Amino acid sequence: MENKKEHINPDGLFKSPAFSQVVTTRGNGKTIYIGGQNAVNQNHEIVGKNDIALQTEQVMKNLGIALEACGATFESLVKLNIHVVQGQDAMKGFEVSQKYVGQSATQPVVTVLFVAGLVHPDFLVEIDAIAFVPEP
Protein backbone atom coordinates (compact mmCIF):
# COMPACT_ATOMS: atom_id res chain seq x y z
CA MET A 1 0.00 0.00 0.00
CA GLU A 2 1.25 3.44 -0.88
CA ASN A 3 1.90 5.82 2.02
CA LYS A 4 0.22 9.11 1.47
CA LYS A 5 -0.81 12.31 3.21
CA GLU A 6 -3.41 14.22 1.19
CA HIS A 7 -4.58 17.80 1.75
CA ILE A 8 -8.09 18.45 0.46
CA ASN A 9 -9.84 21.77 0.00
CA PRO A 10 -13.20 20.77 -1.46
CA ASP A 11 -15.24 23.05 -3.66
CA GLY A 12 -17.84 24.81 -1.55
CA LEU A 13 -15.43 25.44 1.36
CA PHE A 14 -13.20 28.47 1.86
CA LYS A 15 -9.75 27.96 0.35
CA SER A 16 -7.04 29.48 2.53
CA PRO A 17 -3.32 29.71 1.87
CA ALA A 18 -2.79 29.35 5.63
CA PHE A 19 -4.63 26.08 6.35
CA SER A 20 -6.26 23.07 4.73
CA GLN A 21 -9.87 22.09 5.29
CA VAL A 22 -9.24 18.30 5.35
CA VAL A 23 -6.16 16.10 5.64
CA THR A 24 -6.18 12.33 5.21
CA THR A 25 -3.39 9.84 5.82
CA ARG A 26 -3.14 6.40 4.27
CA GLY A 27 -0.61 3.61 4.44
CA ASN A 28 2.01 2.60 6.93
CA GLY A 29 3.66 5.29 8.91
CA LYS A 30 3.95 6.97 12.24
CA THR A 31 1.29 9.26 13.68
CA ILE A 32 2.71 11.76 16.16
CA TYR A 33 0.59 13.44 18.83
CA ILE A 34 2.21 16.47 20.44
CA GLY A 35 0.67 17.71 23.66
CA GLY A 36 -0.09 21.38 24.23
CA GLN A 37 3.06 23.47 23.92
CA ASN A 38 3.36 26.82 25.64
CA ALA A 39 6.00 29.51 25.92
CA VAL A 40 8.28 27.69 28.34
CA ASN A 41 11.88 27.20 27.20
CA GLN A 42 14.25 24.37 28.16
CA ASN A 43 15.26 26.31 31.29
CA HIS A 44 11.64 26.33 32.52
CA GLU A 45 11.38 30.09 31.89
CA ILE A 46 8.26 31.69 30.43
CA VAL A 47 9.31 33.53 27.27
CA GLY A 48 7.53 36.70 26.17
CA LYS A 49 5.41 37.60 29.16
CA ASN A 50 2.52 39.82 27.92
CA ASP A 51 3.63 39.39 24.27
CA ILE A 52 1.69 36.87 22.17
CA ALA A 53 4.14 37.14 19.24
CA LEU A 54 7.14 36.21 21.41
CA GLN A 55 5.15 33.45 23.10
CA THR A 56 4.04 32.03 19.76
CA GLU A 57 7.67 32.05 18.60
CA GLN A 58 8.65 29.90 21.61
CA VAL A 59 5.66 27.60 21.11
CA MET A 60 6.63 27.03 17.47
CA LYS A 61 10.24 26.37 18.48
CA ASN A 62 8.97 23.81 21.00
CA LEU A 63 6.81 22.15 18.32
CA GLY A 64 9.83 22.01 16.01
CA ILE A 65 11.91 20.31 18.71
CA ALA A 66 9.15 17.76 19.33
CA LEU A 67 8.72 17.07 15.61
CA GLU A 68 12.47 16.68 15.07
CA ALA A 69 12.70 14.24 17.99
CA CYS A 70 10.23 12.03 16.10
CA GLY A 71 11.90 12.32 12.70
CA ALA A 72 9.31 14.80 11.45
CA THR A 73 9.21 18.40 10.24
CA PHE A 74 6.57 21.11 9.97
CA GLU A 75 5.75 19.58 6.55
CA SER A 76 4.56 16.49 8.48
CA LEU A 77 1.84 18.39 10.34
CA VAL A 78 -1.72 17.22 9.87
CA LYS A 79 -3.57 19.25 12.53
CA LEU A 80 -2.95 22.17 14.88
CA ASN A 81 -5.23 23.11 17.76
CA ILE A 82 -4.48 26.68 18.83
CA HIS A 83 -5.80 28.07 22.11
CA VAL A 84 -5.54 31.85 22.48
CA VAL A 85 -6.45 33.72 25.66
CA GLN A 86 -9.38 36.08 25.12
CA GLY A 87 -8.35 39.67 24.50
CA GLN A 88 -5.14 38.72 22.69
CA ASP A 89 -4.50 39.68 19.07
CA ALA A 90 -4.50 36.26 17.41
CA MET A 91 -3.18 37.77 14.16
CA LYS A 92 0.12 38.65 15.84
CA GLY A 93 0.56 35.01 16.78
CA PHE A 94 -0.62 33.85 13.37
CA GLU A 95 2.02 35.97 11.62
CA VAL A 96 4.75 34.33 13.71
CA SER A 97 3.41 30.81 13.14
CA GLN A 98 3.45 31.34 9.38
CA LYS A 99 7.26 31.60 9.51
CA TYR A 100 7.16 27.91 10.42
CA VAL A 101 4.15 26.40 8.63
CA GLY A 102 3.60 29.05 5.97
CA GLN A 103 6.58 27.82 3.96
CA SER A 104 5.03 24.37 3.65
CA ALA A 105 3.65 23.29 0.29
CA THR A 106 0.68 21.83 2.20
CA GLN A 107 -0.99 23.39 5.20
CA PRO A 108 -2.32 21.48 8.22
CA VAL A 109 -5.92 21.56 9.35
CA VAL A 110 -6.22 24.30 11.99
CA THR A 111 -8.69 24.95 14.80
CA VAL A 112 -8.38 28.23 16.74
CA LEU A 113 -10.20 28.71 20.02
CA PHE A 114 -10.37 31.72 22.29
CA VAL A 115 -10.27 30.61 25.91
CA ALA A 116 -10.73 32.34 29.25
CA GLY A 117 -7.30 31.25 30.43
CA LEU A 118 -4.61 28.59 30.30
CA VAL A 119 -2.88 26.56 33.02
CA HIS A 120 -0.57 29.45 34.00
CA PRO A 121 -1.86 33.04 34.13
CA ASP A 122 1.13 34.30 32.08
CA PHE A 123 0.44 31.93 29.17
CA LEU A 124 -1.26 33.65 26.22
CA VAL A 125 -1.23 30.82 23.66
CA GLU A 126 -0.96 27.02 23.63
CA ILE A 127 -0.75 24.77 20.58
CA ASP A 128 -1.05 21.01 20.28
CA ALA A 129 -0.41 19.12 17.07
CA ILE A 130 -0.80 15.90 15.14
CA ALA A 131 1.73 14.90 12.47
CA PHE A 132 2.18 11.92 10.18
CA VAL A 133 5.43 10.51 8.80
CA PRO A 134 5.03 7.77 6.19
CA GLU A 135 7.35 4.79 6.34
CA PRO A 136 10.01 4.99 3.64
Secondary structure in CASP SS format (residue, H / E / C, confidence):
PFRMAT SS
TARGET T0000
AUTHOR 0000-0000-0000
METHOD secondary structure of the structure
MODEL  1
M C 1.00
E C 1.00
N C 1.00
K E 1.00
K E 1.00
E E 1.00
H E 1.00
I E 1.00
N C 1.00
P C 1.00
D C 1.00
G C 1.00
L C 1.00
F C 1.00
K C 1.00
S C 1.00
P C 1.00
A C 1.00
F C 1.00
S E 1.00
Q C 1.00
V E 1.00
V E 1.00
T E 1.00
T E 1.00
R E 1.00
G C 1.00
N C 1.00
G E 1.00
K E 1.00
T E 1.00
I E 1.00
Y E 1.00
I E 1.00
G E 1.00
G E 1.00
Q E 1.00
N C 1.00
A C 1.00
V E 1.00
N C 1.00
Q C 1.00
N C 1.00
H C 1.00
E C 1.00
I E 1.00
V C 1.00
G C 1.00
K C 1.00
N C 1.00
D C 1.00
I H 1.00
A H 1.00
L H 1.00
Q H 1.00
T H 1.00
E H 1.00
Q H 1.00
V H 1.00
M H 1.00
K H 1.00
N H 1.00
L H 1.00
G H 1.00
I H 1.00
A H 1.00
L H 1.00
E H 1.00
A H 1.00
C C 1.00
G C 1.00
A C 1.00
T C 1.00
F H 1.00
E H 1.00
S H 1.00
L E 1.00
V E 1.00
K E 1.00
L E 1.00
N E 1.00
I E 1.00
H E 1.00
V E 1.00
V E 1.00
Q C 1.00
G C 1.00
Q C 1.00
D C 1.00
A H 1.00
M H 1.00
K H 1.00
G H 1.00
F H 1.00
E H 1.00
V H 1.00
S H 1.00
Q H 1.00
K H 1.00
Y H 1.00
V H 1.00
G C 1.00
Q C 1.00
S C 1.00
A C 1.00
T C 1.00
Q C 1.00
P C 1.00
V E 1.00
V E 1.00
T E 1.00
V E 1.00
L E 1.00
F E 1.00
V E 1.00
A C 1.00
G C 1.00
L C 1.00
V C 1.00
H C 1.00
P C 1.00
D C 1.00
F C 1.00
L C 1.00
V E 1.00
E E 1.00
I E 1.00
D E 1.00
A E 1.00
I E 1.00
A E 1.00
F E 1.00
V E 1.00
P E 1.00
E C 1.00
P C 1.00
END
